[in-house]
Amino acid sequence: MSRILADIIKGKWRELVGTARVVWDELTVAELIGSEGDAQKLANLIEERYEMSHEEAEKQVISFFERSRTL
């Protein structure tokens, strides 16, 4: 994931929390806000909560970020 995309997501993360909550409904709003839109923090939360590999969690985060860049 590009550094520019990561910065864009971090800049509008609070706007995206609601959408992220729909995608990852087992994460709380507080957890999502606390991740600050940081891809690694978010992937770690998803990995733990959904009991999946870190690689799969990262793929989900990158896919979400790429879809969200146009929102």
Summary of the structure (lengths in Angstrom):
residues: 71
radius of gyration: 10.8
end to end distance: 17.4
largest distance: 29.2
contacts: 192
relative contact order: 0.19
helix: 75%
strand: 0%
